[in-house]
C-alpha cells in the first residue's frame, strides 16, 4: 500500500511539473502589475522631470531640506528627486532610507526617500509612498 501511495504522489508531482511547460499557458495574455501601472499612468520611472533653475524664482517648486539644512535640487518628478550634495550631508550610502523635508509655500511635508544612486556630488532618491498633497502639486507641474 505504501508503494502505491508513493507512486501516486510521484505521478502527481510529475504531472504538476510537466504542466509548467504547457504551451497553452504561454500563449494566454497575462495581466501583470507592471502593465496595469503603465496603462494607468502609475509607472513612476517614466514620469517627466522638472529641472530646477540655477538661479531665480522657484515658488511653485518645493525647497528641500535634510536635517534642517537646505539641499540644492537638480530635478524632481513623481518618482523621486536628484539632489546636489557636494558635502555629503546625506551620508550617501545606496540603500539608506532618509527623511527629506519638502518645503512648500504653505507648509512642510516630511517625505521618506530611498537613496538609489550616488555619484560624485549627485544623489538620486526614490520617494517612498509620496504624500498625496505633494503628488497632486507635482502632477500639476509636470
N, C-alpha and C positions, 0 to 999 in steps of 0.2 A: 504494500500500500504506500509506503514511504517513497519508494522508487517511482511510482506512478504520479505522486504529488510533485516530486521534483521535476519529472518530465513535463507536467502541465505548467509549472512555474517557468521552466526554461523555454517552453514553447511560447508562453505568454510574453516573456521578456524579448525573445527574438522577434515576435510579431510587432511589438511596440517599437523595437529598434529599427526594423525594416520600414515601418510606416513613416519614419523620419525622412526617408528618401523617396517618398511617394511623389511622383511628378505632378500630380494634380495640385498638390499643396503649393508648389512653386508658381503655378500659373494663376492662382487666385490673387487678385489685388488685395493687399492688406493696408489698412489704415494705420499709419504709425503716428506716434506722438509728435514727431518732427514735422510730418506733413500737415497735421492739424494745426500746429503752431504757425507754420509758414502760411497756410491758407487763411488763417485768422489774423495775420499781421502781428503775431506774437514772437516771431523769430528775432530776438533782440540782437543777434550777431550781425544782422543785415540792416540795422537801422542807420539812418543818416547821422552824421556828427555835426555839431555846431562848433565851429572854431571860435575860440576866444580872441578878441582883438589884442594886439600887443599893447596898445595904448588906447585910451578913450573910454566912452561910456558903456557899461555893461549892466545897466539897471535891470534888464529883463532876464539876465542870466544869474544864477546863484554864485556868490563868492564861496570859497571853500576854506575851511579851517580844519586843522588836526591838532588836538590837544591845545586849543586856543590860539595856535599860530596860523596866520594866513598862508595858504599854499597857492602857488601860481598854477593856473589851469591852461592846458593846451586845447583840449576839446572835451565835449560831453555828449552823451547820447542816452537813449533809454536803457541801454545795456550796461553802460559804465562810463568811466572818465579817465582821461590821460592827464597826469599831473607832472609838473616840472619840480623836481625835488633835489636841487643841487647839493643840499647839505644833509641829505638822508635822514630827514626828520621822521619819515615813515618807517625807518628800520626795515629796509626793503627786502625782506625775505619772501620769495614767491610762496604762496600758500597761507600767509598770515591774513587773518581777518582783523580789520580795524574799523573804528567808527569815525566817519567823516561828518563834519557839520556843514550842511548846505545852508548858506545864509541868504535867504530870500529877502526882498524889501520889507515884507510884513512878518517875518519870523525866521526862526532857526529850526531845521529838521535834522535830527541825527540819522545818518544813513550807514548801515552796516555794509561793508565792502570787503572784497577779497582781492589781494594783490595777485594778478595772474601773470605779469611780466615786469621785469625791472631791467632797464638799460643803464647807461652811464648816469643820466640825470632824469630820465623819464620813468614814471611808474604807471603801468596800466592796471586799472582796477575794475572789477565787475561788481555792479550793485547786487546785493543780496536782498530780495524782496523789496524792490523800490517802493518807497512811500507813495500812496495814491495821489497826494497833492503834487508831489514832485513829478510823478508820471504825467499827470494832466498838463502841468505847466511846460514840461519839456516837450511833450507831444505837440503842443501849440506852436512851439518854436521851430520844430522840425518841419 
